[in-house]
Amino acid sequence: VVTCLIPGLNKLTDIPFPVGKLPVCTKCKKIYKTRSLCRVRDGHTDLPWNTSYICFLLDDSCFTVDDQGKQCLVKEYGPN
């Protein structure tokens, strides 16, 4: 799992990642920790040390029309 702020959203989002595929975080890269130590044992959810591309789909329930008639993301509700 990686936790990041997606542009256009107000809250951090947990994005599941295939097991063993997400590179170590920047902190662990500097001290040469393995992926299993960083992600599994220590439970780090920071972004990886290198560029990783994530593709996800948003369905129609994620969008609404604002006062000006423009399409925008639905407001997020709930605790921060």
SEFIDO-965184 format. One line per 4 residues: their letters; for each residue z, x, y of N, C-alpha, C, O. Coordinates in Angstrom, 3 decimals, m for minus. Layout:
SEFIDO-965184
A	Z X Y Z X Y Z X Y Z X Y ~ ... .
This chain:
SEFIDO-965184
VVTC	0.000 0.847 m1.185 0.000 0.000 0.000 0.000 0.883 1.235 0.752 1.855 1.311 ~ m0.835 0.548 2.190 m0.829 1.240 3.473 m0.505 0.189 4.529 m1.001 m0.936 4.459 ~ 0.322 0.549 5.506 0.714 m0.359 6.578 0.035 0.089 7.860 0.207 1.229 8.289 ~ m0.743 m0.807 8.480 m1.432 m0.425 9.714 m1.608 m1.641 10.623 m1.454 m2.787 10.201 .
LIPG	m1.934 m1.354 11.875 m2.192 m2.397 12.862 m3.697 m2.574 12.969 m4.412 m1.662 13.384 ~ m4.166 m3.737 12.596 m5.596 m4.033 12.647 m5.929 m4.512 14.052 m5.249 m5.395 14.575 ~ m6.970 m3.943 14.678 m7.341 m4.369 16.028 m7.539 m5.879 16.096 m8.245 m6.456 15.269 ~ m6.918 m6.513 17.079 m7.016 m7.955 17.251 m5.835 m8.703 16.669 m5.656 m9.887 16.956 .
LNKL	m5.026 m8.042 15.861 m3.836 m8.667 15.298 m2.604 m8.099 15.985 m2.623 m6.968 16.471 ~ m1.539 m8.881 16.025 m0.332 m8.463 16.743 0.700 m7.772 15.863 1.550 m7.037 16.366 ~ 0.632 m8.000 14.551 1.650 m7.465 13.649 1.054 m6.439 12.694 m0.146 m6.443 12.418 ~ 1.916 m5.567 12.200 1.505 m4.620 11.173 1.130 m5.389 9.914 1.731 m6.417 9.601 .
TDIP	0.145 m4.891 9.203 m0.335 m5.539 7.999 m0.245 m4.573 6.832 m0.646 m3.415 6.949 ~ 0.280 m5.045 5.699 0.303 m4.250 4.473 m0.998 m4.494 3.733 m1.334 m5.632 3.408 ~ m1.730 m3.416 3.468 m3.006 m3.529 2.774 m2.870 m2.850 1.418 m2.636 m1.644 1.341 ~ m3.018 m3.633 0.342 m2.939 m3.025 m0.988 m4.108 m2.067 m1.197 m5.215 m2.313 m0.720 .
FPVG	m3.858 m0.997 m1.900 m4.861 0.024 m2.154 m4.834 0.313 m3.647 m3.756 0.291 m4.240 ~ m5.967 0.581 m4.278 m5.959 0.884 m5.710 m4.997 2.036 m6.028 m4.941 3.028 m5.302 ~ m4.256 1.890 m7.105 m3.271 2.895 m7.498 m3.947 4.253 m7.685 m4.966 4.369 m8.367 ~ m3.362 5.265 m7.070 m3.869 6.622 m7.228 m5.065 6.971 m6.376 m5.632 8.051 m6.545 .
KLPV	m5.472 6.108 m5.473 m6.666 6.361 m4.658 m6.354 6.705 m3.204 m7.182 7.315 m2.528 ~ m5.181 6.326 m2.713 m4.844 6.559 m1.311 m4.311 7.981 m1.141 m3.322 8.337 m1.782 ~ m4.944 8.811 m0.288 m4.462 10.178 m0.081 m3.047 10.201 0.511 m2.579 9.201 1.055 ~ m2.386 11.328 0.403 m1.029 11.472 0.933 m1.015 11.305 2.448 m2.048 11.432 3.107 .
CTKC	0.168 11.018 2.994 0.310 10.884 4.448 0.314 12.277 5.096 0.429 13.291 4.408 ~ 0.190 12.309 6.405 0.121 13.569 7.150 1.357 14.432 6.932 1.247 15.644 6.744 ~ 2.529 13.811 6.957 3.785 14.543 6.778 3.817 15.253 5.419 4.195 16.421 5.332 ~ 3.425 14.552 4.379 3.453 15.128 3.027 2.344 16.162 2.830 2.519 17.110 2.065 .
KKIY	1.221 15.997 3.499 0.125 16.968 3.396 0.581 18.326 3.917 0.232 19.365 3.355 ~ 1.363 18.310 4.996 1.824 19.564 5.607 2.762 20.346 4.693 2.837 21.572 4.781 ~ 3.487 19.634 3.804 4.422 20.328 2.916 3.945 20.278 1.459 4.726 20.490 0.531 ~ 2.652 19.995 1.277 1.992 20.079 m0.023 2.603 19.187 m1.110 2.684 19.589 m2.271 .
KTRS	3.031 17.980 m0.734 3.525 17.031 m1.733 2.341 16.389 m2.449 1.266 16.228 m1.872 ~ 2.548 16.030 m3.696 1.497 15.364 m4.452 1.430 13.884 m4.070 2.340 13.353 m3.433 ~ 0.352 13.237 m4.463 0.171 11.815 m4.189 1.285 10.989 m4.841 1.797 10.048 m4.235 ~ 1.655 11.336 m6.058 2.690 10.556 m6.737 4.052 10.729 m6.062 4.836 9.782 m6.015 .
LCRV	4.342 11.908 m5.545 5.605 12.091 m4.822 5.600 11.325 m3.503 6.588 10.682 m3.147 ~ 4.495 11.395 m2.789 4.390 10.751 m1.472 4.391 9.228 m1.598 5.249 8.555 m1.026 ~ 3.443 8.694 m2.336 3.216 7.249 m2.369 4.120 6.520 m3.354 4.607 5.431 m3.050 ~ 4.351 7.099 m4.524 5.105 6.393 m5.566 6.599 6.653 m5.435 7.376 5.722 m5.225 .
RDGH	7.005 7.916 m5.559 8.434 8.200 m5.546 9.083 7.904 m4.200 10.114 7.235 m4.132 ~ 8.460 8.417 m3.111 9.054 8.258 m1.779 8.651 6.956 m1.095 9.266 6.579 m0.097 ~ 7.636 6.260 m1.603 7.231 4.958 m1.069 6.643 5.003 0.330 6.767 4.035 1.080 ~ 6.001 6.118 0.699 5.417 6.218 2.036 4.251 5.250 2.195 3.415 5.126 1.299 .
TDLP	4.193 4.559 3.347 3.105 3.619 3.635 2.354 4.007 4.904 1.595 3.204 5.447 ~ 2.562 5.234 5.379 1.843 5.708 6.563 0.365 5.894 6.239 m0.027 5.949 5.073 ~ m0.440 5.989 7.280 m1.865 6.218 7.081 m2.100 7.565 6.411 m1.295 8.480 6.582 ~ m3.190 7.707 5.649 m3.487 8.969 4.988 m3.795 10.076 5.992 m4.117 9.812 7.151 .
WNTS	m3.691 11.311 5.529 m3.923 12.468 6.400 m5.381 12.588 6.803 m5.681 13.168 7.847 ~ m6.300 12.051 5.996 m7.728 12.133 6.326 m8.284 10.727 6.559 m7.579 9.735 6.376 ~ m9.520 10.654 6.953 m10.148 9.363 7.227 m10.391 8.619 5.917 m11.020 9.147 5.001 ~ m9.893 7.407 5.840 m10.126 6.539 4.685 m10.664 5.219 5.209 m10.130 4.662 6.168 .
YICF	m11.706 4.724 4.589 m12.330 3.487 5.039 m11.863 2.328 4.178 m11.852 2.411 2.950 ~ m11.480 1.249 4.839 m11.017 0.052 4.152 m11.898 m1.108 4.609 m12.084 m1.326 5.806 ~ m12.430 m1.837 3.654 m13.250 m3.003 3.967 m12.506 m4.243 3.482 m12.084 m4.308 2.327 ~ m12.348 m5.220 4.360 m11.716 m6.468 3.950 m12.445 m7.622 4.614 m13.046 m7.473 5.678 .
LLDD	m12.379 m8.761 3.972 m13.076 m9.953 4.452 m12.086 m10.940 5.048 m10.983 m11.114 4.530 ~ m12.480 m11.579 6.127 m11.684 m12.636 6.746 m12.430 m13.949 6.552 m13.621 m14.040 6.850 ~ m11.726 m14.974 6.049 m12.393 m16.260 5.880 m12.257 m17.095 7.153 m11.609 m16.673 8.111 ~ m12.863 m18.261 7.159 m12.897 m19.105 8.361 m11.513 m19.528 8.842 m11.344 m19.841 10.020 .
SCFT	m10.514 m19.544 7.950 m9.169 m19.951 8.358 m8.511 m18.916 9.285 m7.470 m19.200 9.877 ~ m9.095 m17.743 9.415 m8.542 m16.688 10.272 m9.000 m16.832 11.719 m8.475 m16.153 12.601 ~ m9.962 m17.698 11.971 m10.557 m17.807 13.298 m10.343 m19.179 13.914 m10.173 m20.175 13.210 ~ m10.353 m19.211 15.235 m10.260 m20.449 15.998 m11.118 m20.287 17.256 m11.668 m19.216 17.508 .
VDDQ	m11.223 m21.349 18.028 m11.972 m21.306 19.292 m10.966 m21.401 20.432 m10.114 m22.290 20.437 ~ m11.061 m20.484 21.403 m10.119 m20.491 22.528 m10.535 m21.496 23.600 m11.508 m22.229 23.427 ~ m9.795 m21.524 24.706 m10.047 m22.477 25.800 m11.429 m22.320 26.423 m11.979 m23.269 26.981 ~ m11.983 m21.121 26.325 m13.287 m20.847 26.936 m14.438 m21.036 25.949 m15.592 m20.757 26.274 .
GKQC	m14.121 m21.509 24.744 m15.146 m21.747 23.742 m15.545 m20.524 22.946 m16.526 m20.559 22.203 ~ m14.789 m19.430 23.094 m15.101 m18.201 22.364 m14.315 m18.169 21.056 m13.187 m18.653 20.973 ~ m14.945 m17.585 20.042 m14.266 m17.448 18.752 m13.258 m16.298 18.837 m13.567 m15.227 19.360 ~ m12.053 m16.536 18.319 m11.022 m15.508 18.328 m10.147 m15.672 17.092 m10.248 m16.665 16.372 .
LVKE	m9.287 m14.684 16.858 m8.375 m14.753 15.718 m7.278 m15.773 15.973 m6.832 m15.949 17.106 ~ m6.850 m16.440 14.916 m5.757 m17.408 14.994 m4.484 m16.670 15.392 m4.250 m15.551 14.937 ~ m3.667 m17.281 16.230 m2.388 m16.670 16.635 m1.514 m16.446 15.407 m1.490 m17.256 14.481 ~ m0.805 m15.335 15.426 0.095 m15.018 14.327 1.464 m15.604 14.632 1.945 m15.536 15.763 .
YGPN	2.076 m16.173 13.624 3.394 m16.751 13.787 4.332 m16.127 12.768 3.884 m15.506 11.805 ~ 5.607 m16.288 12.974 6.596 m15.774 12.037 7.326 m14.567 12.610 7.037 m14.122 13.721 ~ 8.281 m14.039 11.835 9.081 m12.901 12.310 8.263 m11.637 12.400 7.297 m11.455 11.660 ~ 8.656 m10.753 13.320 7.966 m9.459 13.469 8.418 m8.474 12.456 7.939 m7.340 12.441 .
